[in-house]
């Protein structure tokens, strides 16, 4: 299995060192500035309401939604809503109003990416590789000091030395090292641990035990143990995939990792169907991230031209620099023999998981390789539909299913008491999920963003900074070096 995440080598150290010294690295786009004069209430009238509430009609015509502060307080026909006299009234014009989208797997490097998410209706994200700046950034967002989607984050990725290790991983081998790493992450304020595929059995078991003691959630790639010669084709992994299923994972990431680890990279439909039943029986949630591999194939099919498509300029410049050799590699690959069959099988496997009853939540791996913040989630939903989910089922992976799965029970539905995270779009995403690509309005924590605001955010998403990102990566590398 080839990984899509970047490595950080000697060139990266030089880049981040420069970034660490730059005064310019402390700014962020003006479009993300706090809204100081937001009304206390907003009523959005005349919409096709797609509430995603269990048991509610799929669509409710001619509805209004009342928001007070950062909460939805009422829904129904406009005349029936008790509206404060100073409320802002937004004419929905018969467009579709749905819950703000949730991206369960992203990598945030810079504030400009927040603009990209909001511009595409993504109002909550889970960052999957913690750096020291993420928790302060989440606090700034929650406190209204900067505009952005709700931000959750794991701690730094925990891994052991091996073929999938990266310089931004916290490497642990022994039980003692693993326990200490989890304890330090908890002390630093993290409440979710992300594990990775190289973890030794000793380290992995210590991570699980310590996380349970500290009431921390474990998510990530399923650990395989030490990779020996002949694995996986000729001999099984040291840690069998089935062993991990009852370990209490919050979410397992990447359907391709499930195929790699659970099927030992065999494209075997019958075996995958049986494995899907086992995962369902274990009540484990899966984040398929079909886009992670699909975008590799798209780059290969286009001879690299896909790297220059519209919106690609919003991918972090530090990532683009560090991924240059990966870009070159995939631009020269012929995908027909190996990668195209896998792309098709990963879609098939995802449908099998869904049909078996495995909860699926949408993640885009945005911020890695050429996955565009915000837009990549819509691409992921389109891939889920192509895999065989209905548009409504795909939408649920980024709304009603994703909220509770990430510990956000008040996100992902439109109902009184829920967070006021909303998306207004002129199309009908239940007929064509691509309608989500062009929102005409977005609300995040009660702040209404109209078409002019969204245009400003799209522009702000291009204001990436290698210096800001370099400073953040330098802080992470320094923290990992100081770890005993």
C-alpha positions as CSV (number, residue, x, y, z in Angstrom):
1,X,0.0,0.0,0.0
2,X,1.4,3.4,-1.0
3,X,0.7,6.2,1.5
4,X,-0.6,9.5,0.4
5,X,0.5,11.6,3.3
6,X,3.6,13.7,2.9
7,X,7.1,13.1,4.5
8,X,9.2,15.8,6.0
9,X,12.8,15.6,5.1
10,X,15.9,17.8,5.2
11,X,14.4,20.2,2.7
12,X,11.4,20.5,4.9
13,X,13.5,21.4,7.9
14,X,15.1,24.2,6.0
15,X,11.7,25.5,4.9
16,X,10.2,25.4,8.4
17,X,13.3,27.0,9.8
18,X,12.8,30.0,7.5
19,X,9.1,30.0,8.3
20,X,9.8,30.1,12.0
21,X,11.7,33.3,11.7
22,X,9.2,35.1,9.5
23,X,7.1,37.9,11.0
24,X,4.7,37.4,8.1
25,X,3.9,34.0,9.3
26,X,1.5,35.3,12.1
27,X,-1.2,36.7,9.9
28,X,-4.3,35.3,8.2
29,X,-6.8,36.4,5.5
30,X,-9.0,39.4,6.4
31,X,-12.1,37.5,5.2
32,X,-11.7,35.3,8.3
33,X,-12.0,38.3,10.6
34,X,-14.7,38.2,13.3
35,X,-18.2,39.6,12.6
36,X,-18.6,42.3,15.2
37,X,-22.1,43.4,14.4
38,X,-24.0,40.2,13.7
39,X,-27.7,40.3,14.5
40,X,-28.9,38.4,17.4
41,X,-31.5,36.5,15.3
42,X,-31.8,35.5,11.6
43,X,-34.8,34.0,9.9
44,X,-34.3,32.2,6.6
45,X,-37.5,32.1,4.6
46,X,-38.9,30.2,1.7
47,X,-36.6,27.2,1.5
48,X,-36.8,23.6,0.5
49,X,-35.8,22.2,3.9
50,X,-33.7,19.1,3.9
51,X,-33.4,18.7,7.7
52,X,-31.8,15.2,7.8
53,X,-33.8,14.5,11.0
54,X,-34.6,10.9,11.5
55,X,-38.3,10.3,10.7
56,X,-38.8,13.7,9.0
57,X,-39.8,14.1,5.4
58,X,-36.8,14.1,3.0
59,X,-37.9,17.6,1.8
60,X,-40.3,20.1,3.3
61,X,-41.3,22.9,1.0
62,X,-42.0,26.5,1.8
63,X,-40.3,26.3,5.2
64,X,-38.4,28.9,7.4
65,X,-35.7,28.4,9.9
66,X,-35.2,30.8,12.9
67,X,-31.8,31.2,14.4
68,X,-31.1,33.0,17.7
69,X,-27.5,33.4,18.7
70,X,-25.7,30.2,17.6
71,X,-28.7,27.9,17.9
72,X,-31.7,27.0,15.7
73,X,-34.8,27.8,17.8
74,X,-37.7,27.1,15.4
75,X,-38.6,25.6,12.0
76,X,-41.9,25.8,10.1
77,X,-43.9,28.1,7.9
78,X,-42.7,31.7,8.4
79,X,-45.9,33.2,9.8
80,X,-45.9,30.6,12.6
81,X,-42.4,31.4,13.8
82,X,-42.2,33.8,16.8
83,X,-39.5,36.1,15.3
84,X,-37.7,38.9,17.3
85,X,-38.4,42.3,15.8
86,X,-34.8,43.0,15.0
87,X,-34.1,39.7,13.3
88,X,-32.4,39.7,9.9
89,X,-34.7,38.2,7.2
90,X,-33.0,36.2,4.5
91,X,-35.1,35.2,1.4
92,X,-34.2,31.7,0.5
93,X,-35.8,32.0,-2.9
94,X,-37.0,28.4,-2.9
95,X,-33.5,27.1,-2.7
96,X,-32.5,24.0,-0.6
97,X,-31.4,24.5,3.0
98,X,-29.5,21.7,4.6
99,X,-27.3,21.1,7.6
100,X,-23.7,22.4,7.4
101,X,-21.4,19.7,6.1
102,X,-18.9,17.8,8.4
103,X,-15.6,16.6,7.0
104,X,-14.3,13.9,9.3
105,X,-10.8,13.6,8.0
106,X,-8.7,16.6,7.1
107,X,-5.2,18.0,7.6
108,X,-5.1,21.7,8.5
109,X,-1.8,23.5,8.0
110,X,-2.9,27.2,7.7
111,X,-5.8,29.5,8.5
112,X,-6.4,30.1,4.8
113,X,-7.8,26.6,4.5
114,X,-10.6,27.5,6.9
115,X,-11.9,29.9,4.2
116,X,-11.9,27.0,1.7
117,X,-14.0,24.9,3.9
118,X,-16.6,27.6,4.7
119,X,-16.8,28.6,1.0
120,X,-18.0,25.1,0.2
121,X,-20.4,24.7,3.1
122,X,-18.1,22.7,5.4
123,X,-18.9,24.0,8.8
124,X,-17.1,21.3,11.0
125,X,-13.9,19.5,10.4
126,X,-11.8,16.9,12.3
127,X,-8.1,17.4,11.9
128,X,-6.2,14.1,11.9
129,X,-2.6,15.0,12.6
130,X,-2.3,17.3,15.6
131,X,0.2,20.2,15.8
132,X,0.7,22.6,18.7
133,X,-1.3,25.4,16.9
134,X,-4.5,23.4,16.4
135,X,-6.0,23.6,19.9
136,X,-5.4,27.4,20.3
137,X,-6.9,27.8,16.8
138,X,-9.9,25.8,17.8
139,X,-10.4,28.0,20.8
140,X,-10.1,31.2,18.7
141,X,-12.8,29.8,16.3
142,X,-15.1,28.8,19.2
143,X,-14.6,32.2,20.8
144,X,-15.5,34.1,17.6
145,X,-12.0,35.6,17.3
146,X,-11.6,34.1,13.9
147,X,-14.1,32.8,11.4
148,X,-13.8,29.1,10.7
149,X,-15.5,25.7,10.8
150,X,-15.8,23.9,14.1
151,X,-12.4,22.4,14.6
152,X,-11.7,19.0,16.3
153,X,-8.2,17.5,16.4
154,X,-6.4,14.4,17.3
155,X,-3.0,14.6,18.9
156,X,0.2,14.0,16.8
157,X,0.1,10.6,15.0
158,X,1.5,7.7,17.1
159,X,3.5,5.2,15.0
160,X,6.5,2.9,15.3
161,X,9.5,2.9,13.0
162,X,8.8,1.1,9.7
163,X,7.9,1.6,6.1
164,X,5.0,4.0,6.8
165,X,6.8,6.3,9.3
166,X,7.0,10.0,8.7
167,X,8.9,12.8,10.4
168,X,5.7,14.4,11.8
169,X,4.8,11.1,13.6
170,X,5.5,10.6,17.3
171,X,7.4,7.3,17.1
172,X,7.0,4.8,20.0
173,X,8.2,1.2,20.2
174,X,7.9,0.0,23.8
175,X,5.0,0.0,26.1
176,X,6.7,2.5,28.3
177,X,7.2,5.0,25.4
178,X,3.6,4.5,24.3
179,X,2.1,5.1,27.7
180,X,4.2,8.2,28.2
181,X,3.2,9.6,24.7
182,X,-0.5,9.2,25.4
183,X,-0.2,10.7,28.9
184,X,1.7,13.7,27.4
185,X,-1.0,14.2,24.7
186,X,-3.7,14.1,27.4
187,X,-1.8,16.6,29.5
188,X,-1.6,18.8,26.5
189,X,-5.3,18.8,26.1
190,X,-5.9,16.3,23.4
191,X,-8.7,13.9,23.9
192,X,-8.4,11.8,20.7
193,X,-5.4,9.6,19.9
194,X,-4.6,8.7,16.3
195,X,-2.8,5.4,15.7
196,X,-0.9,4.3,12.6
197,X,-0.1,1.1,10.8
198,X,3.5,0.4,11.9
199,X,2.7,0.3,15.6
200,X,4.3,-2.7,17.4
201,X,1.9,-4.9,19.3
202,X,3.5,-3.8,22.6
203,X,3.2,-0.1,21.8
204,X,-0.4,-0.5,20.5
205,X,-1.7,-2.4,23.5
206,X,-0.2,0.2,25.8
207,X,-1.8,3.0,23.8
208,X,-5.2,1.3,24.1
209,X,-4.8,0.7,27.8
210,X,-3.7,4.2,28.6
211,X,-6.3,5.8,26.4
212,X,-9.0,3.8,28.3
213,X,-7.6,4.9,31.6
214,X,-7.7,8.6,30.5
215,X,-11.1,8.3,28.7
216,X,-9.5,9.2,25.3
217,X,-10.9,8.0,22.0
218,X,-8.7,6.0,19.6
219,X,-9.0,6.5,15.9
220,X,-6.9,6.0,12.8
221,X,-5.2,3.3,10.7
222,X,-5.5,-0.2,12.0
223,X,-2.0,-1.2,13.4
224,X,-0.4,-4.2,11.7
225,X,2.7,-4.7,13.9
226,X,6.2,-5.0,12.6
227,X,6.2,-5.5,8.8
228,X,8.4,-8.5,7.9
229,X,9.5,-9.7,4.5
230,X,6.8,-11.5,2.7
231,X,3.9,-9.5,4.3
232,X,1.1,-9.5,3.3
233,X,1.2,-11.7,0.2
234,X,3.1,-14.7,1.7
235,X,2.5,-14.4,5.4
236,X,-0.1,-12.6,7.6
237,X,0.5,-9.4,9.5
238,X,1.7,-9.6,13.1
239,X,-1.5,-8.0,14.2
240,X,-4.5,-9.5,12.4
241,X,-7.2,-7.0,11.3
242,X,-9.8,-9.0,13.1
243,X,-8.0,-8.5,16.4
244,X,-8.5,-4.8,16.2
245,X,-12.2,-4.8,15.7
246,X,-13.1,-5.2,19.3
247,X,-10.5,-2.7,20.5
248,X,-13.0,0.2,20.8
249,X,-11.9,2.3,17.8
250,X,-13.9,5.5,17.4
251,X,-13.4,5.4,13.6
252,X,-11.3,3.3,11.2
253,X,-9.8,5.4,8.4
254,X,-9.5,4.6,4.7
255,X,-11.3,1.7,2.9
256,X,-8.0,1.0,1.1
257,X,-6.4,0.4,4.4
258,X,-9.1,-2.1,5.3
259,X,-8.5,-3.9,2.0
260,X,-4.7,-3.8,2.6
261,X,-4.8,-5.0,6.2
262,X,-8.1,-6.9,6.4
263,X,-7.8,-8.7,3.0
264,X,-4.0,-8.7,2.8
265,X,-4.4,-6.5,-0.4
266,X,-6.5,-9.2,-2.2
267,X,-9.3,-7.8,-4.4
268,X,-11.6,-10.6,-3.3
269,X,-15.3,-9.6,-3.3
270,X,-16.5,-12.6,-1.3
271,X,-13.9,-12.1,1.4
272,X,-14.7,-8.3,1.5
273,X,-18.4,-9.1,1.9
274,X,-17.6,-11.3,4.9
275,X,-15.3,-8.8,6.4
276,X,-17.9,-6.1,6.1
277,X,-20.2,-8.2,8.2
278,X,-17.6,-8.6,10.8
279,X,-17.0,-4.8,10.9
280,X,-20.7,-4.2,11.2
281,X,-21.0,-6.8,14.0
282,X,-18.3,-4.9,15.9
283,X,-20.2,-1.6,15.5
284,X,-17.2,0.2,14.2
285,X,-17.6,3.4,12.2
286,X,-15.5,3.7,9.0
287,X,-14.3,6.8,7.1
288,X,-13.8,5.5,3.5
289,X,-11.9,8.5,2.1
290,X,-12.3,7.1,-1.5
291,X,-10.9,10.4,-2.8
292,X,-7.4,9.6,-1.3
293,X,-6.7,6.9,-3.8
294,X,-9.0,8.2,-6.6
295,X,-7.1,11.5,-6.8
296,X,-3.8,9.5,-7.3
297,X,-5.4,7.7,-10.2
298,X,-6.7,11.0,-11.6
299,X,-3.3,12.5,-11.6
300,X,-1.9,9.4,-13.3
301,X,-4.6,9.3,-15.9
302,X,-4.0,13.0,-16.8
303,X,-0.2,12.8,-16.9
304,X,-0.2,15.3,-14.0
305,X,-2.6,17.8,-15.6
306,X,-5.1,17.2,-12.8
307,X,-2.6,18.8,-10.4
308,X,-3.3,22.2,-12.0
309,X,-7.1,22.1,-12.0
310,X,-9.1,25.0,-10.7
311,X,-8.9,25.3,-7.0
312,X,-5.6,23.4,-6.7
313,X,-3.9,26.6,-5.8
314,X,-5.6,26.5,-2.4
315,X,-3.7,23.3,-1.4
316,X,-1.0,24.4,1.1
317,X,2.2,25.5,-0.7
318,X,4.4,23.7,1.9
319,X,2.5,20.5,1.1
320,X,3.0,21.1,-2.6
321,X,6.7,21.6,-2.1
322,X,7.2,18.6,0.1
323,X,5.0,16.4,-2.2
324,X,6.8,17.4,-5.4
325,X,8.4,14.0,-5.8
326,X,5.1,12.3,-5.2
327,X,3.5,14.5,-7.8
328,X,6.2,13.5,-10.3
329,X,5.8,9.8,-9.4
330,X,2.1,9.7,-9.9
331,X,2.2,11.8,-13.0
332,X,4.3,9.1,-14.7
333,X,2.4,6.0,-13.5
334,X,0.3,4.0,-15.8
335,X,-2.8,3.2,-13.6
336,X,-4.4,0.6,-15.8
337,X,-2.7,-2.5,-14.4
338,X,-2.8,-1.9,-10.7
339,X,-4.4,1.3,-9.6
340,X,-7.6,1.4,-11.7
341,X,-8.7,-2.1,-10.5
342,X,-8.1,-0.9,-6.9
343,X,-10.1,2.3,-7.4
344,X,-13.1,0.2,-8.6
345,X,-12.7,-2.3,-5.8
346,X,-12.5,0.3,-3.1
347,X,-15.9,1.7,-4.3
348,X,-17.3,-1.9,-4.3
349,X,-15.9,-2.5,-0.8
350,X,-17.5,0.8,0.4
351,X,-20.9,-0.3,-0.9
352,X,-20.5,-3.6,0.8
353,X,-19.7,-1.9,4.1
354,X,-22.8,0.3,3.7
355,X,-25.1,-2.7,2.8
356,X,-23.8,-4.6,5.8
357,X,-24.9,-1.7,8.1
358,X,-21.4,-0.3,8.9
359,X,-21.9,3.5,9.8
360,X,-20.0,5.5,7.2
361,X,-18.8,9.1,7.7
362,X,-17.4,11.3,5.0
363,X,-13.7,12.3,5.1
364,X,-11.8,14.0,2.3
365,X,-8.1,13.8,3.4
366,X,-8.1,17.5,2.4
367,X,-4.7,19.1,2.9
368,X,-2.8,16.0,1.7
369,X,-1.5,15.4,-1.8
370,X,-3.9,17.4,-4.1
371,X,-7.1,17.2,-2.1
372,X,-8.6,20.7,-2.1
373,X,-10.0,22.0,1.3
374,X,-13.8,22.2,1.1
375,X,-14.2,21.0,-2.5
376,X,-12.7,17.6,-1.7
377,X,-15.6,16.7,0.6
378,X,-18.1,17.3,-2.2
379,X,-15.9,15.1,-4.5
380,X,-15.9,12.4,-1.8
381,X,-19.7,12.5,-1.6
382,X,-19.9,12.2,-5.4
383,X,-17.6,9.1,-5.1
384,X,-19.9,7.6,-2.5
385,X,-22.8,8.1,-4.8
386,X,-20.8,6.5,-7.6
387,X,-20.1,3.6,-5.3
388,X,-23.9,3.0,-5.0
389,X,-25.2,5.1,-2.1
390,X,-28.2,7.3,-2.9
391,X,-27.5,11.0,-2.7
392,X,-29.4,11.2,0.6
393,X,-27.4,8.3,2.0
394,X,-24.2,10.0,0.9
395,X,-25.3,13.3,2.4
396,X,-26.0,11.6,5.8
397,X,-22.3,10.6,5.9
398,X,-21.5,14.3,6.1
399,X,-24.4,15.4,8.3
400,X,-26.6,13.2,10.5
401,X,-24.3,10.3,10.9
402,X,-21.1,12.3,11.1
403,X,-22.1,14.6,14.0
404,X,-22.8,12.0,16.7
405,X,-19.9,9.8,15.4
406,X,-17.5,12.7,16.1
407,X,-19.0,13.6,19.5
408,X,-21.0,16.5,18.0
409,X,-24.6,15.4,18.6
410,X,-25.9,18.9,18.0
411,X,-24.5,19.0,14.4
412,X,-25.7,17.5,11.2
413,X,-29.5,18.1,11.5
414,X,-31.8,21.1,11.3
415,X,-34.0,21.1,14.4
416,X,-34.6,23.3,17.4
417,X,-31.7,23.2,19.8
418,X,-29.2,22.2,17.1
419,X,-26.1,24.3,16.3
420,X,-26.9,27.0,13.6
421,X,-24.6,25.5,10.9
422,X,-26.5,25.6,7.6
423,X,-25.9,25.6,3.8
424,X,-28.2,27.1,1.2
425,X,-27.8,25.9,-2.4
426,X,-29.7,26.6,-5.5
427,X,-29.8,23.0,-6.7
428,X,-31.2,19.8,-5.3
429,X,-28.5,17.7,-3.7
430,X,-31.0,14.8,-3.2
431,X,-31.2,14.6,-7.0
432,X,-27.6,15.5,-7.8
433,X,-25.1,15.6,-5.0
434,X,-22.9,17.9,-7.2
435,X,-25.4,20.7,-6.3
436,X,-23.4,21.1,-3.1
437,X,-20.5,22.6,-5.1
438,X,-22.1,26.0,-5.4
439,X,-23.7,27.2,-2.2
440,X,-25.3,30.6,-2.2
441,X,-25.2,31.0,1.5
442,X,-23.6,29.4,4.5
443,X,-24.2,29.9,8.2
444,X,-21.7,28.9,10.9
445,X,-22.5,29.2,14.6
446,X,-25.2,31.7,13.7
447,X,-23.0,33.9,11.4
448,X,-24.7,34.3,8.0
449,X,-22.4,34.4,5.0
450,X,-24.0,35.6,1.8
451,X,-22.8,35.2,-1.8
452,X,-20.4,38.2,-1.4
453,X,-18.9,36.7,1.7
454,X,-18.5,33.4,0.0
455,X,-16.7,35.0,-2.9
456,X,-14.4,36.7,-0.4
457,X,-13.8,33.4,1.3
458,X,-12.9,31.7,-2.0
459,X,-10.4,34.4,-2.7
460,X,-9.0,34.1,0.9
461,X,-8.5,30.4,0.4
462,X,-5.9,31.2,-2.2
463,X,-3.9,33.4,0.3
464,X,-1.9,30.5,1.6
465,X,1.3,31.0,3.4
466,X,4.3,28.7,3.3
467,X,5.8,30.8,6.1
468,X,2.9,30.4,8.5
469,X,2.8,26.6,7.8
470,X,6.5,26.3,8.1
471,X,6.4,27.9,11.5
472,X,3.7,25.4,12.7
473,X,5.6,22.4,11.4
474,X,8.8,23.7,13.0
475,X,6.9,23.9,16.3
476,X,5.7,20.3,15.9
477,X,9.1,18.9,15.0
478,X,10.7,20.7,17.9
479,X,8.1,19.3,20.3
480,X,8.6,15.8,19.0
481,X,12.4,16.1,19.4
482,X,12.0,17.2,22.9
483,X,9.9,14.1,23.6
484,X,12.0,11.5,25.6
